[in-house]
Amino acid sequence: MFDDYYLLESETIEQEDIVCHLENLISMLKRYDNYEIAFVSEKDFYDMTNTCWAIKGNLCVFIESLNESNHIKKNFIATEKNIVQAFNDYFAKTWRNIPRENKEKANTIRFLQSLINICR
């Protein structure tokens, strides 16, 4: 299921595009040992639903936040060393709290393949 706020209203995604993205995820998971994906429930991680962030090394954090009530998206970059380290620490703690079966590559690949099969 897609997030309504992520997609532009005039844009539709073709099944073949979805399959292409899922196949790319599988390829990345198989090719790179450090590439991992975890599936979590919103009820377990409800505080993360409207904020996305990515850490680039120990240099900076890219942050995107969406206000659901007015659909305003805000983007930030933090480069202060202590803030970047805090995000690294938070991610590590969160990752440790995700059940092992939700982040095992074999399970992830099987699940992604099942989504591909549904799309075809």
Biopython code that builds the backbone (N, CA, C, O; Angstrom):
import numpy as np
from Bio.PDB.StructureBuilder import StructureBuilder

atoms = [
    (1, "MET", "N", (0.849, -1.167, 0.000)),
    (1, "MET", "CA", (0.000, 0.000, 0.000)),
    (1, "MET", "C", (0.895, 1.231, 0.000)),
    (1, "MET", "O", (1.940, 1.237, 0.651)),
    (2, "PHE", "N", (0.500, 2.256, -0.713)),
    (2, "PHE", "CA", (1.301, 3.458, -0.836)),
    (2, "PHE", "C", (0.772, 4.563, 0.068)),
    (2, "PHE", "O", (-0.426, 4.659, 0.336)),
    (3, "ASP", "N", (1.695, 5.389, 0.527)),
    (3, "ASP", "CA", (1.364, 6.539, 1.350)),
    (3, "ASP", "C", (0.791, 7.624, 0.438)),
    (3, "ASP", "O", (1.458, 8.063, -0.499)),
    (4, "ASP", "N", (-0.427, 8.051, 0.705)),
    (4, "ASP", "CA", (-1.078, 9.068, -0.125)),
    (4, "ASP", "C", (-0.287, 10.367, -0.179)),
    (4, "ASP", "O", (-0.343, 11.084, -1.178)),
    (5, "TYR", "N", (0.445, 10.675, 0.878)),
    (5, "TYR", "CA", (1.195, 11.918, 0.908)),
    (5, "TYR", "C", (2.466, 11.839, 0.081)),
    (5, "TYR", "O", (3.019, 12.864, -0.318)),
    (6, "TYR", "N", (2.930, 10.623, -0.176)),
    (6, "TYR", "CA", (4.170, 10.450, -0.923)),
    (6, "TYR", "C", (3.957, 10.649, -2.422)),
    (6, "TYR", "O", (4.802, 11.228, -3.103)),
    (7, "LEU", "N", (2.852, 10.177, -2.917)),
    (7, "LEU", "CA", (2.586, 10.238, -4.348)),
    (7, "LEU", "C", (1.888, 11.533, -4.723)),
    (7, "LEU", "O", (1.040, 12.035, -3.986)),
    (8, "LEU", "N", (2.250, 12.058, -5.860)),
    (8, "LEU", "CA", (1.533, 13.217, -6.372)),
    (8, "LEU", "C", (0.175, 12.746, -6.870)),
    (8, "LEU", "O", (0.057, 11.645, -7.408)),
    (9, "GLU", "N", (-0.831, 13.557, -6.697)),
    (9, "GLU", "CA", (-2.185, 13.137, -7.061)),
    (9, "GLU", "C", (-2.313, 12.773, -8.528)),
    (9, "GLU", "O", (-3.092, 11.882, -8.868)),
    (10, "SER", "N", (-1.582, 13.426, -9.398)),
    (10, "SER", "CA", (-1.710, 13.171, -10.825)),
    (10, "SER", "C", (-0.839, 12.013, -11.304)),
    (10, "SER", "O", (-0.869, 11.660, -12.483)),
    (11, "GLU", "N", (-0.071, 11.427, -10.403)),
    (11, "GLU", "CA", (0.884, 10.401, -10.784)),
    (11, "GLU", "C", (0.361, 9.010, -10.416)),
    (11, "GLU", "O", (-0.162, 8.803, -9.321)),
    (12, "THR", "N", (0.508, 8.077, -11.327)),
    (12, "THR", "CA", (0.175, 6.692, -11.020)),
    (12, "THR", "C", (1.410, 5.853, -11.253)),
    (12, "THR", "O", (2.231, 6.156, -12.119)),
    (13, "ILE", "N", (1.532, 4.812, -10.486)),
    (13, "ILE", "CA", (2.679, 3.926, -10.603)),
    (13, "ILE", "C", (2.233, 2.649, -11.306)),
    (13, "ILE", "O", (1.261, 2.011, -10.905)),
    (14, "GLU", "N", (2.943, 2.296, -12.338)),
    (14, "GLU", "CA", (2.640, 1.084, -13.095)),
    (14, "GLU", "C", (3.168, -0.127, -12.339)),
    (14, "GLU", "O", (4.156, -0.035, -11.609)),
    (15, "GLN", "N", (2.500, -1.262, -12.521)),
    (15, "GLN", "CA", (2.924, -2.507, -11.870)),
    (15, "GLN", "C", (4.368, -2.845, -12.225)),
    (15, "GLN", "O", (5.125, -3.292, -11.364)),
    (16, "GLU", "N", (4.757, -2.639, -13.476)),
    (16, "GLU", "CA", (6.126, -2.973, -13.884)),
    (16, "GLU", "C", (7.156, -2.108, -13.169)),
    (16, "GLU", "O", (8.273, -2.562, -12.918)),
    (17, "ASP", "N", (6.796, -0.860, -12.835)),
    (17, "ASP", "CA", (7.704, -0.005, -12.072)),
    (17, "ASP", "C", (7.858, -0.524, -10.645)),
    (17, "ASP", "O", (8.957, -0.524, -10.091)),
    (18, "ILE", "N", (6.766, -0.960, -10.067)),
    (18, "ILE", "CA", (6.814, -1.531, -8.718)),
    (18, "ILE", "C", (7.698, -2.765, -8.718)),
    (18, "ILE", "O", (8.549, -2.925, -7.843)),
    (19, "VAL", "N", (7.498, -3.639, -9.697)),
    (19, "VAL", "CA", (8.308, -4.862, -9.803)),
    (19, "VAL", "C", (9.783, -4.504, -9.952)),
    (19, "VAL", "O", (10.639, -5.131, -9.327)),
    (20, "CYS", "N", (10.082, -3.513, -10.765)),
    (20, "CYS", "CA", (11.463, -3.083, -10.975)),
    (20, "CYS", "C", (12.099, -2.628, -9.657)),
    (20, "CYS", "O", (13.232, -3.003, -9.358)),
    (21, "HIS", "N", (11.391, -1.839, -8.882)),
    (21, "HIS", "CA", (11.916, -1.363, -7.592)),
    (21, "HIS", "C", (12.106, -2.520, -6.614)),
    (21, "HIS", "O", (13.117, -2.580, -5.913)),
    (22, "LEU", "N", (11.152, -3.426, -6.563)),
    (22, "LEU", "CA", (11.273, -4.574, -5.663)),
    (22, "LEU", "C", (12.433, -5.470, -6.071)),
    (22, "LEU", "O", (13.172, -5.956, -5.214)),
    (23, "GLU", "N", (12.601, -5.695, -7.373)),
    (23, "GLU", "CA", (13.728, -6.510, -7.848)),
    (23, "GLU", "C", (15.058, -5.836, -7.523)),
    (23, "GLU", "O", (16.035, -6.511, -7.199)),
    (24, "ASN", "N", (15.098, -4.511, -7.607)),
    (24, "ASN", "CA", (16.313, -3.788, -7.244)),
    (24, "ASN", "C", (16.623, -3.959, -5.757)),
    (24, "ASN", "O", (17.781, -4.143, -5.383)),
    (25, "LEU", "N", (15.607, -3.901, -4.919)),
    (25, "LEU", "CA", (15.827, -4.122, -3.479)),
    (25, "LEU", "C", (16.412, -5.505, -3.230)),
    (25, "LEU", "O", (17.359, -5.655, -2.458)),
    (26, "ILE", "N", (15.847, -6.510, -3.882)),
    (26, "ILE", "CA", (16.343, -7.877, -3.718)),
    (26, "ILE", "C", (17.794, -7.961, -4.175)),
    (26, "ILE", "O", (18.627, -8.564, -3.498)),
    (27, "SER", "N", (18.094, -7.365, -5.306)),
    (27, "SER", "CA", (19.462, -7.372, -5.829)),
    (27, "SER", "C", (20.435, -6.723, -4.843)),
    (27, "SER", "O", (21.516, -7.259, -4.597)),
    (28, "MET", "N", (20.062, -5.589, -4.287)),
    (28, "MET", "CA", (20.915, -4.897, -3.311)),
    (28, "MET", "C", (21.127, -5.749, -2.064)),
    (28, "MET", "O", (22.238, -5.823, -1.538)),
    (29, "LEU", "N", (20.061, -6.391, -1.594)),
    (29, "LEU", "CA", (20.175, -7.240, -0.409)),
    (29, "LEU", "C", (21.121, -8.415, -0.649)),
    (29, "LEU", "O", (21.893, -8.786, 0.235)),
    (30, "LYS", "N", (21.060, -8.990, -1.831)),
    (30, "LYS", "CA", (21.923, -10.132, -2.155)),
    (30, "LYS", "C", (23.373, -9.705, -2.394)),
    (30, "LYS", "O", (24.300, -10.431, -2.035)),
    (31, "ARG", "N", (23.566, -8.550, -2.988)),
    (31, "ARG", "CA", (24.901, -8.123, -3.408)),
    (31, "ARG", "C", (25.739, -7.548, -2.263)),
    (31, "ARG", "O", (26.945, -7.785, -2.194)),
    (32, "TYR", "N", (25.102, -6.795, -1.368)),
    (32, "TYR", "CA", (25.856, -6.060, -0.350)),
    (32, "TYR", "C", (25.542, -6.572, 1.058)),
    (32, "TYR", "O", (24.391, -6.571, 1.495)),
    (33, "ASP", "N", (26.584, -7.004, 1.747)),
    (33, "ASP", "CA", (26.418, -7.517, 3.112)),
    (33, "ASP", "C", (25.880, -6.453, 4.063)),
    (33, "ASP", "O", (25.123, -6.771, 4.979)),
    (34, "ASN", "N", (26.260, -5.200, 3.857)),
    (34, "ASN", "CA", (25.848, -4.143, 4.784)),
    (34, "ASN", "C", (24.499, -3.522, 4.430)),
    (34, "ASN", "O", (24.045, -2.610, 5.121)),
    (35, "TYR", "N", (23.849, -4.000, 3.364)),
    (35, "TYR", "CA", (22.544, -3.468, 2.965)),
    (35, "TYR", "C", (21.470, -4.303, 3.648)),
    (35, "TYR", "O", (21.387, -5.513, 3.438)),
    (36, "GLU", "N", (20.645, -3.651, 4.468)),
    (36, "GLU", "CA", (19.626, -4.362, 5.219)),
    (36, "GLU", "C", (18.323, -3.575, 5.215)),
    (36, "GLU", "O", (18.314, -2.348, 5.116)),
    (37, "ILE", "N", (17.228, -4.312, 5.324)),
    (37, "ILE", "CA", (15.904, -3.722, 5.408)),
    (37, "ILE", "C", (15.166, -4.440, 6.533)),
    (37, "ILE", "O", (15.304, -5.652, 6.699)),
    (38, "ALA", "N", (14.398, -3.701, 7.290)),
    (38, "ALA", "CA", (13.565, -4.312, 8.323)),
    (38, "ALA", "C", (12.126, -3.880, 8.111)),
    (38, "ALA", "O", (11.854, -2.748, 7.711)),
    (39, "PHE", "N", (11.218, -4.788, 8.383)),
    (39, "PHE", "CA", (9.793, -4.480, 8.310)),
    (39, "PHE", "C", (9.267, -4.359, 9.733)),
    (39, "PHE", "O", (9.456, -5.245, 10.566)),
    (40, "VAL", "N", (8.604, -3.242, 9.984)),
    (40, "VAL", "CA", (8.081, -2.987, 11.324)),
    (40, "VAL", "C", (6.619, -2.578, 11.232)),
    (40, "VAL", "O", (6.139, -2.144, 10.185)),
    (41, "SER", "N", (5.938, -2.725, 12.333)),
    (41, "SER", "CA", (4.541, -2.334, 12.425)),
    (41, "SER", "C", (4.456, -0.884, 12.897)),
    (41, "SER", "O", (5.214, -0.457, 13.767)),
    (42, "GLU", "N", (3.542, -0.148, 12.321)),
    (42, "GLU", "CA", (3.351, 1.237, 12.761)),
    (42, "GLU", "C", (2.999, 1.309, 14.242)),
    (42, "GLU", "O", (3.394, 2.255, 14.924)),
    (43, "LYS", "N", (2.272, 0.336, 14.741)),
    (43, "LYS", "CA", (1.881, 0.376, 16.152)),
    (43, "LYS", "C", (3.093, 0.219, 17.073)),
    (43, "LYS", "O", (3.078, 0.699, 18.206)),
    (44, "ASP", "N", (4.146, -0.455, 16.585)),
    (44, "ASP", "CA", (5.353, -0.621, 17.386)),
    (44, "ASP", "C", (6.281, 0.581, 17.288)),
    (44, "ASP", "O", (7.053, 0.851, 18.209)),
    (45, "PHE", "N", (6.207, 1.299, 16.181)),
    (45, "PHE", "CA", (7.092, 2.429, 15.953)),
    (45, "PHE", "C", (6.292, 3.644, 15.497)),
    (45, "PHE", "O", (6.643, 4.287, 14.508)),
    (46, "TYR", "N", (5.227, 3.955, 16.210)),
    (46, "TYR", "CA", (4.309, 5.018, 15.809)),
    (46, "TYR", "C", (4.967, 6.386, 15.788)),
    (46, "TYR", "O", (4.500, 7.273, 15.074)),
    (47, "ASP", "N", (6.022, 6.581, 16.539)),
    (47, "ASP", "CA", (6.651, 7.893, 16.599)),
    (47, "ASP", "C", (7.508, 8.195, 15.367)),
    (47, "ASP", "O", (8.020, 9.307, 15.237)),
    (48, "MET", "N", (7.674, 7.228, 14.465)),
    (48, "MET", "CA", (8.504, 7.447, 13.276)),
    (48, "MET", "C", (7.696, 7.689, 12.016)),
    (48, "MET", "O", (8.288, 7.922, 10.962)),
    (49, "THR", "N", (6.402, 7.647, 12.072)),
    (49, "THR", "CA", (5.607, 7.597, 10.849)),
    (49, "THR", "C", (5.669, 8.847, 9.988)),
    (49, "THR", "O", (5.504, 8.735, 8.773)),
    (50, "ASN", "N", (5.893, 10.012, 10.536)),
    (50, "ASN", "CA", (5.861, 11.236, 9.730)),
    (50, "ASN", "C", (7.225, 11.887, 9.558)),
    (50, "ASN", "O", (7.326, 13.002, 9.046)),
    (51, "THR", "N", (8.261, 11.201, 9.980)),
    (51, "THR", "CA", (9.601, 11.742, 9.848)),
    (51, "THR", "C", (10.509, 10.686, 9.247)),
    (51, "THR", "O", (10.567, 9.549, 9.717)),
    (52, "CYS", "N", (11.219, 11.083, 8.197)),
    (52, "CYS", "CA", (12.196, 10.201, 7.566)),
    (52, "CYS", "C", (13.560, 10.869, 7.698)),
    (52, "CYS", "O", (13.681, 12.091, 7.614)),
    (53, "TRP", "N", (14.572, 10.054, 7.905)),
    (53, "TRP", "CA", (15.904, 10.630, 8.002)),
    (53, "TRP", "C", (16.936, 9.630, 7.523)),
    (53, "TRP", "O", (16.734, 8.417, 7.580)),
    (54, "ALA", "N", (18.044, 10.170, 7.050)),
    (54, "ALA", "CA", (19.157, 9.354, 6.571)),
    (54, "ALA", "C", (20.448, 9.956, 7.096)),
    (54, "ALA", "O", (20.651, 11.170, 7.056)),
    (55, "ILE", "N", (21.304, 9.093, 7.584)),
    (55, "ILE", "CA", (22.592, 9.534, 8.122)),
    (55, "ILE", "C", (23.657, 9.278, 7.063)),
    (55, "ILE", "O", (23.750, 8.171, 6.532)),
    (56, "LYS", "N", (24.448, 10.279, 6.757)),
    (56, "LYS", "CA", (25.551, 10.121, 5.812)),
    (56, "LYS", "C", (26.843, 10.071, 6.610)),
    (56, "LYS", "O", (27.388, 11.092, 7.027)),
    (57, "GLY", "N", (27.315, 8.837, 6.807)),
    (57, "GLY", "CA", (28.528, 8.659, 7.597)),
    (57, "GLY", "C", (28.379, 9.280, 8.965)),
    (57, "GLY", "O", (27.339, 9.138, 9.609)),
    (58, "ASN", "N", (29.403, 9.962, 9.407)),
    (58, "ASN", "CA", (29.328, 10.728, 10.656)),
    (58, "ASN", "C", (29.303, 12.220, 10.357)),
    (58, "ASN", "O", (29.658, 13.047, 11.197)),
    (59, "LEU", "N", (28.868, 12.551, 9.115)),
    (59, "LEU", "CA", (28.955, 13.930, 8.664)),
    (59, "LEU", "C", (27.668, 14.726, 8.817)),
    (59, "LEU", "O", (27.694, 15.876, 9.253)),
    (60, "CYS", "N", (26.536, 14.113, 8.455)),
    (60, "CYS", "CA", (25.296, 14.876, 8.500)),
    (60, "CYS", "C", (24.081, 13.947, 8.536)),
    (60, "CYS", "O", (24.176, 12.746, 8.284)),
    (61, "VAL", "N", (22.943, 14.553, 8.858)),
    (61, "VAL", "CA", (21.662, 13.864, 8.888)),
    (61, "VAL", "C", (20.713, 14.654, 8.000)),
    (61, "VAL", "O", (20.541, 15.861, 8.172)),
    (62, "PHE", "N", (20.095, 13.954, 7.043)),
    (62, "PHE", "CA", (19.053, 14.556, 6.216)),
    (62, "PHE", "C", (17.722, 14.192, 6.867)),
    (62, "PHE", "O", (17.463, 13.018, 7.131)),
    (63, "ILE", "N", (16.880, 15.184, 7.126)),
    (63, "ILE", "CA", (15.626, 14.966, 7.835)),
    (63, "ILE", "C", (14.478, 15.532, 7.003)),
    (63, "ILE", "O", (14.555, 16.649, 6.491)),
    (64, "GLU", "N", (13.411, 14.738, 6.876)),
    (64, "GLU", "CA", (12.208, 15.195, 6.189)),
    (64, "GLU", "C", (11.027, 14.922, 7.106)),
    (64, "GLU", "O", (10.874, 13.816, 7.624)),
    (65, "SER", "N", (10.199, 15.927, 7.302)),
    (65, "SER", "CA", (9.049, 15.794, 8.180)),
    (65, "SER", "C", (7.797, 16.245, 7.441)),
    (65, "SER", "O", (7.819, 17.221, 6.691)),
    (66, "LEU", "N", (6.708, 15.520, 7.665)),
    (66, "LEU", "CA", (5.445, 15.850, 7.018)),
    (66, "LEU", "C", (4.398, 16.114, 8.084)),
    (66, "LEU", "O", (4.184, 15.293, 8.976)),
    (67, "ASN", "N", (3.751, 17.256, 7.988)),
    (67, "ASN", "CA", (2.644, 17.591, 8.865)),
    (67, "ASN", "C", (1.367, 17.109, 8.183)),
    (67, "ASN", "O", (0.963, 17.662, 7.160)),
    (68, "GLU", "N", (0.732, 16.083, 8.742)),
    (68, "GLU", "CA", (-0.443, 15.486, 8.105)),
    (68, "GLU", "C", (-1.626, 16.434, 8.000)),
    (68, "GLU", "O", (-2.406, 16.345, 7.051)),
    (69, "SER", "N", (-1.772, 17.333, 8.952)),
    (69, "SER", "CA", (-2.964, 18.184, 8.949)),
    (69, "SER", "C", (-2.977, 19.175, 7.784)),
    (69, "SER", "O", (-4.041, 19.471, 7.240)),
    (70, "ASN", "N", (-1.805, 19.690, 7.397)),
    (70, "ASN", "CA", (-1.786, 20.652, 6.292)),
    (70, "ASN", "C", (-0.898, 20.191, 5.129)),
    (70, "ASN", "O", (-0.659, 20.957, 4.195)),
    (71, "HIS", "N", (-0.421, 18.977, 5.177)),
    (71, "HIS", "CA", (0.381, 18.364, 4.099)),
    (71, "HIS", "C", (1.623, 19.173, 3.748)),
    (71, "HIS", "O", (2.037, 19.205, 2.589)),
    (72, "ILE", "N", (2.212, 19.819, 4.732)),
    (72, "ILE", "CA", (3.422, 20.593, 4.489)),
    (72, "ILE", "C", (4.630, 19.727, 4.833)),
    (72, "ILE", "O", (4.726, 19.155, 5.919)),
    (73, "LYS", "N", (5.548, 19.650, 3.869)),
    (73, "LYS", "CA", (6.762, 18.876, 4.039)),
    (73, "LYS", "C", (7.907, 19.834, 4.342)),
    (73, "LYS", "O", (8.043, 20.873, 3.696)),
    (74, "LYS", "N", (8.728, 19.480, 5.328)),
    (74, "LYS", "CA", (9.884, 20.294, 5.674)),
    (74, "LYS", "C", (11.131, 19.429, 5.593)),
    (74, "LYS", "O", (11.127, 18.280, 6.033)),
    (75, "ASN", "N", (12.189, 19.978, 5.035)),
    (75, "ASN", "CA", (13.455, 19.279, 4.905)),
    (75, "ASN", "C", (14.538, 20.029, 5.672)),
    (75, "ASN", "O", (14.590, 21.258, 5.661)),
    (76, "PHE", "N", (15.396, 19.268, 6.334)),
    (76, "PHE", "CA", (16.471, 19.848, 7.126)),
    (76, "PHE", "C", (17.749, 19.044, 6.909)),
    (76, "PHE", "O", (17.706, 17.874, 6.529)),
    (77, "ILE", "N", (18.869, 19.685, 7.153)),
    (77, "ILE", "CA", (20.156, 19.004, 7.207)),
    (77, "ILE", "C", (20.820, 19.438, 8.503)),
    (77, "ILE", "O", (20.921, 20.629, 8.796)),
    (78, "ALA", "N", (21.272, 18.450, 9.279)),
    (78, "ALA", "CA", (22.000, 18.742, 10.516)),
    (78, "ALA", "C", (23.425, 18.237, 10.342)),
    (78, "ALA", "O", (23.641, 17.091, 9.950)),
    (79, "THR", "N", (24.396, 19.097, 10.634)),
    (79, "THR", "CA", (25.797, 18.703, 10.497)),
    (79, "THR", "C", (26.565, 18.760, 11.818)),
    (79, "THR", "O", (27.728, 18.362, 11.881)),
    (80, "GLU", "N", (25.923, 19.248, 12.854)),
    (80, "GLU", "CA", (26.586, 19.340, 14.158)),
    (80, "GLU", "C", (26.900, 17.929, 14.651)),
    (80, "GLU", "O", (26.025, 17.064, 14.671)),
    (81, "LYS", "N", (28.137, 17.703, 15.044)),
    (81, "LYS", "CA", (28.652, 16.371, 15.389)),
    (81, "LYS", "C", (27.803, 15.651, 16.442)),
    (81, "LYS", "O", (27.539, 14.457, 16.296)),
    (82, "ASN", "N", (27.379, 16.337, 17.481)),
    (82, "ASN", "CA", (26.604, 15.696, 18.545)),
    (82, "ASN", "C", (25.205, 15.290, 18.071)),
    (82, "ASN", "O", (24.666, 14.274, 18.510)),
    (83, "ILE", "N", (24.625, 16.085, 17.178)),
    (83, "ILE", "CA", (23.303, 15.741, 16.639)),
    (83, "ILE", "C", (23.408, 14.518, 15.740)),
    (83, "ILE", "O", (22.582, 13.609, 15.823)),
    (84, "VAL", "N", (24.423, 14.497, 14.882)),
    (84, "VAL", "CA", (24.630, 13.337, 14.006)),
    (84, "VAL", "C", (24.854, 12.087, 14.849)),
    (84, "VAL", "O", (24.293, 11.034, 14.549)),
    (85, "GLN", "N", (25.666, 12.188, 15.896)),
    (85, "GLN", "CA", (25.917, 11.037, 16.765)),
    (85, "GLN", "C", (24.645, 10.595, 17.484)),
    (85, "GLN", "O", (24.429, 9.399, 17.681)),
    (86, "ALA", "N", (23.809, 11.544, 17.875)),
    (86, "ALA", "CA", (22.547, 11.192, 18.534)),
    (86, "ALA", "C", (21.643, 10.399, 17.588)),
    (86, "ALA", "O", (21.003, 9.436, 18.011)),
    (87, "PHE", "N", (21.585, 10.792, 16.318)),
    (87, "PHE", "CA", (20.803, 10.036, 15.335)),
    (87, "PHE", "C", (21.390, 8.648, 15.121)),
    (87, "PHE", "O", (20.648, 7.672, 15.010)),
    (88, "ASN", "N", (22.726, 8.548, 15.062)),
    (88, "ASN", "CA", (23.372, 7.240, 14.947)),
    (88, "ASN", "C", (23.007, 6.346, 16.132)),
    (88, "ASN", "O", (22.668, 5.175, 15.957)),
    (89, "ASP", "N", (23.078, 6.903, 17.323)),
    (89, "ASP", "CA", (22.754, 6.138, 18.539)),
    (89, "ASP", "C", (21.283, 5.709, 18.547)),
    (89, "ASP", "O", (20.958, 4.576, 18.901)),
    (90, "TYR", "N", (20.405, 6.630, 18.152)),
    (90, "TYR", "CA", (18.972, 6.322, 18.115)),
    (90, "TYR", "C", (18.686, 5.206, 17.113)),
    (90, "TYR", "O", (17.915, 4.290, 17.398)),
    (91, "PHE", "N", (19.311, 5.289, 15.942)),
    (91, "PHE", "CA", (19.121, 4.245, 14.941)),
    (91, "PHE", "C", (19.601, 2.896, 15.472)),
    (91, "PHE", "O", (18.897, 1.895, 15.341)),
    (92, "ALA", "N", (20.789, 2.861, 16.070)),
    (92, "ALA", "CA", (21.337, 1.604, 16.583)),
    (92, "ALA", "C", (20.407, 1.000, 17.642)),
    (92, "ALA", "O", (20.172, -0.208, 17.650)),
    (93, "LYS", "N", (19.890, 1.835, 18.521)),
    (93, "LYS", "CA", (18.963, 1.356, 19.558)),
    (93, "LYS", "C", (17.679, 0.823, 18.929)),
    (93, "LYS", "O", (17.189, -0.239, 19.311)),
    (94, "THR", "N", (17.139, 1.559, 17.967)),
    (94, "THR", "CA", (15.910, 1.140, 17.293)),
    (94, "THR", "C", (16.132, -0.177, 16.555)),
    (94, "THR", "O", (15.303, -1.083, 16.641)),
    (95, "TRP", "N", (17.239, -0.289, 15.835)),
    (95, "TRP", "CA", (17.546, -1.505, 15.070)),
    (95, "TRP", "C", (17.631, -2.717, 15.999)),
    (95, "TRP", "O", (17.146, -3.797, 15.661)),
    (96, "ARG", "N", (18.246, -2.536, 17.164)),
    (96, "ARG", "CA", (18.360, -3.647, 18.129)),
    (96, "ARG", "C", (16.996, -4.088, 18.634)),
    (96, "ARG", "O", (16.826, -5.255, 18.986)),
    (97, "ASN", "N", (16.012, -3.184, 18.679)),
    (97, "ASN", "CA", (14.685, -3.512, 19.197)),
    (97, "ASN", "C", (13.764, -4.163, 18.175)),
    (97, "ASN", "O", (12.677, -4.618, 18.529)),
    (98, "ILE", "N", (14.175, -4.214, 16.931)),
    (98, "ILE", "CA", (13.362, -4.861, 15.894)),
    (98, "ILE", "C", (13.583, -6.366, 15.993)),
    (98, "ILE", "O", (14.727, -6.817, 16.036)),
    (99, "PRO", "N", (12.512, -7.146, 16.031)),
    (99, "PRO", "CA", (12.679, -8.604, 16.112)),
    (99, "PRO", "C", (13.544, -9.135, 14.975)),
    (99, "PRO", "O", (13.467, -8.654, 13.845)),
    (100, "ARG", "N", (14.368, -10.130, 15.287)),
    (100, "ARG", "CA", (15.313, -10.686, 14.318)),
    (100, "ARG", "C", (14.636, -11.142, 13.029)),
    (100, "ARG", "O", (15.151, -10.900, 11.937)),
    (101, "GLU", "N", (13.484, -11.802, 13.152)),
    (101, "GLU", "CA", (12.809, -12.319, 11.949)),
    (101, "GLU", "C", (12.335, -11.196, 11.023)),
    (101, "GLU", "O", (12.122, -11.430, 9.834)),
    (102, "ASN", "N", (12.167, -9.979, 11.553)),
    (102, "ASN", "CA", (11.727, -8.843, 10.734)),
    (102, "ASN", "C", (12.865, -8.209, 9.943)),
    (102, "ASN", "O", (12.625, -7.374, 9.071)),
    (103, "LYS", "N", (14.107, -8.602, 10.244)),
    (103, "LYS", "CA", (15.242, -8.001, 9.541)),
    (103, "LYS", "C", (16.202, -9.034, 8.952)),
    (103, "LYS", "O", (17.258, -8.666, 8.437)),
    (104, "GLU", "N", (15.855, -10.312, 9.020)),
    (104, "GLU", "CA", (16.690, -11.329, 8.387)),
    (104, "GLU", "C", (16.549, -11.226, 6.869)),
    (104, "GLU", "O", (15.439, -11.136, 6.345)),
    (105, "LYS", "N", (17.669, -11.241, 6.180)),
    (105, "LYS", "CA", (17.659, -11.045, 4.730)),
    (105, "LYS", "C", (16.838, -12.102, 4.007)),
    (105, "LYS", "O", (16.101, -11.781, 3.074)),
    (106, "ALA", "N", (16.954, -13.344, 4.420)),
    (106, "ALA", "CA", (16.207, -14.410, 3.730)),
    (106, "ALA", "C", (14.708, -14.163, 3.828)),
    (106, "ALA", "O", (13.989, -14.326, 2.842)),
    (107, "ASN", "N", (14.231, -13.774, 5.002)),
    (107, "ASN", "CA", (12.802, -13.464, 5.166)),
    (107, "ASN", "C", (12.406, -12.253, 4.329)),
    (107, "ASN", "O", (11.351, -12.244, 3.694)),
    (108, "THR", "N", (13.256, -11.237, 4.333)),
    (108, "THR", "CA", (12.975, -10.022, 3.579)),
    (108, "THR", "C", (12.888, -10.326, 2.087)),
    (108, "THR", "O", (11.970, -9.867, 1.408)),
    (109, "ILE", "N", (13.837, -11.094, 1.585)),
    (109, "ILE", "CA", (13.847, -11.431, 0.158)),
    (109, "ILE", "C", (12.612, -12.244, -0.201)),
    (109, "ILE", "O", (11.997, -12.001, -1.240)),
    (110, "ARG", "N", (12.238, -13.205, 0.639)),
    (110, "ARG", "CA", (11.020, -13.994, 0.378)),
    (110, "ARG", "C", (9.788, -13.100, 0.337)),
    (110, "ARG", "O", (8.932, -13.257, -0.533)),
    (111, "PHE", "N", (9.698, -12.163, 1.277)),
    (111, "PHE", "CA", (8.553, -11.271, 1.319)),
    (111, "PHE", "C", (8.508, -10.377, 0.076)),
    (111, "PHE", "O", (7.454, -10.218, -0.540)),
    (112, "LEU", "N", (9.643, -9.801, -0.286)),
    (112, "LEU", "CA", (9.685, -8.943, -1.479)),
    (112, "LEU", "C", (9.335, -9.741, -2.732)),
    (112, "LEU", "O", (8.641, -9.239, -3.615)),
    (113, "GLN", "N", (9.815, -10.982, -2.810)),
    (113, "GLN", "CA", (9.485, -11.827, -3.957)),
    (113, "GLN", "C", (7.988, -12.116, -3.999)),
    (113, "GLN", "O", (7.402, -12.178, -5.080)),
    (114, "SER", "N", (7.362, -12.294, -2.834)),
    (114, "SER", "CA", (5.919, -12.538, -2.813)),
    (114, "SER", "C", (5.156, -11.303, -3.319)),
    (114, "SER", "O", (4.117, -11.432, -3.965)),
    (115, "LEU", "N", (5.682, -10.108, -3.019)),
    (115, "LEU", "CA", (5.053, -8.890, -3.536)),
    (115, "LEU", "C", (5.207, -8.801, -5.058)),
    (115, "LEU", "O", (4.293, -8.365, -5.758)),
    (116, "ILE", "N", (6.355, -9.213, -5.553)),
    (116, "ILE", "CA", (6.557, -9.248, -7.012)),
    (116, "ILE", "C", (5.566, -10.199, -7.660)),
    (116, "ILE", "O", (4.969, -9.886, -8.690)),
    (117, "ASN", "N", (5.398, -11.366, -7.045)),
    (117, "ASN", "CA", (4.451, -12.350, -7.591)),
    (117, "ASN", "C", (3.036, -11.804, -7.609)),
    (117, "ASN", "O", (2.286, -12.067, -8.550)),
    (118, "ILE", "N", (2.660, -11.055, -6.599)),
    (118, "ILE", "CA", (1.320, -10.442, -6.548)),
    (118, "ILE", "C", (1.174, -9.418, -7.667)),
    (118, "ILE", "O", (0.118, -9.334, -8.294)),
    (119, "CYS", "N", (2.219, -8.640, -7.924)),
    (119, "CYS", "CA", (2.167, -7.603, -8.954)),
    (119, "CYS", "C", (2.088, -8.196, -10.352)),
    (119, "CYS", "O", (1.513, -7.590, -11.256)),
    (120, "ARG", "N", (2.656, -9.360, -10.530)),
    (120, "ARG", "CA", (2.632, -9.991, -11.856)),
    (120, "ARG", "C", (1.356, -10.710, -12.010)),
    (120, "ARG", "O", (1.113, -11.319, -13.051)),
]
sb = StructureBuilder()
sb.init_structure("model")
sb.init_model(0)
sb.init_chain("A")
sb.init_seg("    ")
for serial, (resi, resn, name, xyz) in enumerate(atoms, 1):
    if name == "N":
        sb.init_residue(resn, " ", resi, " ")
    sb.init_atom(name, np.array(xyz, "f"), 0.0, 1.0, " ", f" {name:<3s}", serial, name[0])
structure = sb.get_structure()
